[in-house]
Amino acid sequence: MGNLTIAWRKARKGKTSRQDIIDFDKDIEKNLLILHNELKDKIYAPKELINFILRDPKTRKISKAEFRDRVIHHSLMNIIAPIFEKGFIYDSCAGRIGKGNIFALQRFEKFSRKVSQNSKNRFNDRNYVKGYCLKADIKQYFQNINHEILISIIKRKIREENVIWLIRQIINANSRKQRERERELTDWLDKKGMPLGNYTSQFFANLYLNELDYFVKHKLKAKYYLRYVDDFVILHSSKKQLENWMIEINKFLLEKLKLQLHPQKSKIIQLSKGIDFVGFRNFAHFKLLRRRNIRKMNHKISLYKNNKKDFSSLKDSYQGWQGYAKWANTHKLREKVKKHIVDALWSKV
């Protein structure tokens, strides 16, 4: 019960006003005991996920678990995350304490300078740097995570049958219900896919691609490699070397993980042309926000002006956006957005 209590506290942190949490908390001891007994008797089964569509800018299906299942997710992560975390490479950046997109941004900047050797070119263009970047994306990554390969990776460090059983319950639940609806025998045999939005999904996604991390770092011996979920970059002075590595990486993904690089989104780019990574377009001596990031903030201001968003929500959005945008060269842009918000406020007076 101790682990479930800790998990309950983590799952509700910062969300205590939500109705599903209020309902669960009305009889917390009873509800936690029910979960405890379901786990002990191996009769626990996750509820069907609540799915909704997010367009940000590409269309994605996001899944949300019921609160009781989120408690279970946290209880599982309390056990397995510390075991695997110490085996992740330093430059696996997503969903880890002390890491994140700003960490990835700073590491990219450092790698870019290392590869270019901080050199100045004969044309005296301060934005020109030597070197190339393999920027890659894995095609339909979350939909194609193979369950049996994932379980085999987990079993290298976890042999406890009850833990493996629970992991299977979590990762198979949504795909099982979907298969029952669609009655697709091939999907039933494949057992693949991980729902976007589940607390456990990002961890399992990181763990799955930790295989790629070790291949790139230790087999290919790529020095300047960064990964953020399924987006990764490798920087090198030689375009030919990156071309060879790209072929080897795709072969590894197909053979070992049943994945493949996205043919349109995986390419080798000159560093001097700027690289899109973790929400920024990264040049040698400055960074720009992606245009879609700016459009999103302007859209939220429009929603407020049209009475489709309250001021408290707009304020939270702006503070989050400003904290993110300040890492790029955006002083004038931030002042412009602030003025738009002030104008929107005055329009309601």
N, C-alpha and C positions, 0 to 999 in steps of 0.2 A: 504493500500500500504506500510505502514511503516514496517510491519512484513515481507512482501515479499522482501523488499529492504535489510533488515538485513539478511534474509535467503539467498538471492542471494550472498551477500558478503561472508557468511560462506561457501556456496557451491563451490565458485570459489577460495577460499583461497589456495595458493600454487599450483594452477593448471591453471594459466592464459594463459599458452602457448598451452593448448589443443585446437584443432580445434573446437570442439563443443561449447566450452566456448567463443572462439573468435567470432564464428558465432552468438551466442546469444547476445553478448555484442555490436554487430554492431548497434543494435537498442534496447538498453536496456529498455528504457521507454515504448516503444510499446510492447515489449515482456512481461514485468511485468504487464502491463495493461491488456493484453490478459489473462494472468493467473488469475489476480484479477477478471475479469469479468466472467471467466469460473467458478471460485469458488462461486462467488456471485449468479450466475444463476444456479448453480448445474449441469453444463454440463461438468465439468472437468473429463477427463478420462485419466489415465496413458497410455503412449505408451508401446508397447510390450518390455519386457526386452531383453537385449542382453546377451546371455548365452555363456559361454565358460567353458572348462574342465580344472581343475587344479589338478595335481598329486603331492601331497606334504605331505607325501608319498601316502596317500590313494587318490583315485579318487573322486573328488567332483565337482558338477556343481555350478559355481559361476555366479551370475546374476548382470548385470550392467544396471542401469536406465539411460534414456536420461537426459541431463542436466536440462531441464525444469522441469522434474519430481523430480530431486534431490533438486531443489529450493523449490518445494512444500513439500518435505520430511522435509527439514530444517525448513520451516515455521510451520509445524505441531509440530515438536519437540520443537520449541521455546515456544509453548503453553503448551504441555502436560508433557514434561520432568520434569520441576521444580515441578509440582504437585505430581508426583509419586516418584521422586528421594528421597525425605525426608522420604518416607515409606520403602525404601530398607534397608535390614539389613547391618550392617557394613562390614560383610565378604562376600558380593556379589561383586566379584572382577573385572568383565569384563565390558569394555565399559563405565567406570565411571571416572570422573575427580578425580585425586589423587589416583586412584587404578591401576589395571593392573596386569600383570603376576609377576612383581618383588614384588609388594605389597603382592600378594598371596604367593609367595615364602618365604618372610620374616615371614608372619603369620604362614605358615606351620612349619617353623623352631621353632617359639615360641611355637606353640601348641605341637610339638613333645617333646620339653624340659619339658613342663608342665606335659604331660602325663607320661613321663618316670621319672619325678621328679629328673632329672639330676643325676640319680643314677649310681653308678659304680657296676659292677657285680663281682662275686667271681672269674670269669675266667680272670679278668683284661683286658678284651677286650674293648678298648675305643669306638669301633664302635657298641657295643651292647647296645641297649636301651630296656627297658621294654615297652610293649604296642603294640597296633594293630591299623591298619588303614583300614576302609572301603573305598575303592576307587571305585567309581561308575561312570557309563556313561549311559545316556539315549538313548535307541535304536532309531535311525533315528529321532532325536529330531526335527529338523527344518521341516522335511516333515510331521510331525504328530501334529504340533500345531493346535489345533481346533479353528476355527475362532469364533464360537459362545461362547465358553468358554472364549476366550480372550476378546471379546466384553463385556461379562457380568462382567469381572474383571474391565475393563475400566469404565463401567457405574457406578460403585460404587462411583467414584469420579468426573466423567464428565457426565453431563446431557445435555449439549448443543448439539442439534440435528445436527447442521451443522458440528461440529467436529466429531461426530460419523459417519455421512455420509462420510466424507473425509477419515476416517480410513478404513471404509469398501471398499471404492474405491481403496485404496492402497493395502490392504491385499488380496482382492479378484481378483485383476487385472490379475496377472500372472496365478493363478490357474484356473481362468475362461477361459483364452485363451487356456491353456493346455487341459482343459476338452472339449472345443469346438473341438480341434484337435483330441483328443483321444475318444471323445463321450462315456465317462464312467459315467453312471448314478450314480453309487455308490459314486464316487468322488464328483459329483455335489451335492449330498445330504450331504456328510460329510463336505464339505467346510473346508479343512485343508491344511496346508503347508505354509511355509514362505521361500521366496527365500534367499539363502546365498548371501551376498554382498550388499543388499539394506541397506541404512543408517538406515531406521526405523526397520529393521529386528532384529538387536541385542538388541535394546531397548525393543521391544515387547517380544523377547525371555527371557530377564531378568525379565520383568514384569510377564510373564506367570509362570516362576519358582519361583517368589517371594512367590507364594502360598506354594511351597515346603519348601522354606526357613523358613516361619513362622511355618509350621507344625513341622519341625525338631527342630527349636529353642524353640518354645513355647509349643508344644504338647509333643514331645519326650524329650524335655529339654536337647538336646545334646549340650554340652558346646563348644566342639572343632570341629566346622563345617565350611567348606570353600567351596564356589562354584565359578567356572569360566565357564560361559555359562552353558553347560550341563554336565560338568565334576565336580564332587564334592567329597570331602573327609570328613570323620568323624573319629577323633582319640579318642581312649578310652583304658583304661587299661585292660578291659574285652573283650575277644573275643566273649563270649556268649552274652553280651549286644549288640555288633555290629551285631551279627547274628539275634537277635530279631528285632533290628531296621531296618535291611535290609528287612525283611519280611513286617514290617509295612509300610515302605516307598514305596515298590512296590505296596502294596495294595492301598495306598493313591493315587499314580500316576495313577493307573488303574481306580479307582472309580471317582476321582475328575478331572483329567486332560487328561484322555484317553491316557496315556503314559505308558511305562514300562522300567525297567532297562534292559540294555544290558546283556544277560546271560553270555557271554564270557568275557566281559570287567568289570563286577562288581564283586569284590572279596574282601576278608579280608586278609590282608597281615601283617606279623610282621614288625614293624618299623625298626628293625635291618637289614632287608633284602633290604631296600631301596624302596622308593615309587616314581613311575613316576608321576609327576604332573607339569603342566605349563612349559613343555619343559626341565625339569631337572629330574635327578634321585637323590632323596634326601635321604642322609644317616644322621646319628646322628651328625657327625662332619665335613662332607664335602659334596659337591654336584658335580655331573658329568653332562655334557651335554648329551642329547640323541644322539645316533650314527647318526640318520637321520639328525640331525641338522648339524653335522660335514660333512656328505656326501653332503648336499646341498651346503655348502660353497665351498667344493672341486670341486663340479660340476660346479659352477659358474666360478672358476678359469680355469677349462678345456674349458669352452665355450669361455673365453677370449683368451686362447692360440690358439684355433681353429678359431679365427676371427668371432665368433658368438655373441660376447659381447664386447662393447667398454670399454675403461679404466674408463671413468667417471661413467658408470653404475657399473663396478666392484668395484670401490672405494666406492661408496655409499653402495653397498652390504656388503663390508668388514667392514666399519665403523659401520653399523647397527649390524652386527654379533658380532663384537668385544665388542660393548657396552652391548650386551646381554650375551656373553660368560664370561665376567669378573665376573659375579655373581657366577660362579662355580669355582671349583679348576682347572683352565685351563691355568696357566701361560705357561707351556711348550707347550701345544697345540697351544696357540695363537702365540707363537714364531715360531712354525713349519708352521702354516698357512701363517704367514707373509713372511717366507722364500720362500714358494711356490709361492707367489705373486711376490716377487723380481725376482725369477728364471724365472717366466713367462714373466716379463718385459724384462729381459736380452735376452730371446730367440727371441725377436722381434727386437733387436738392430742390 
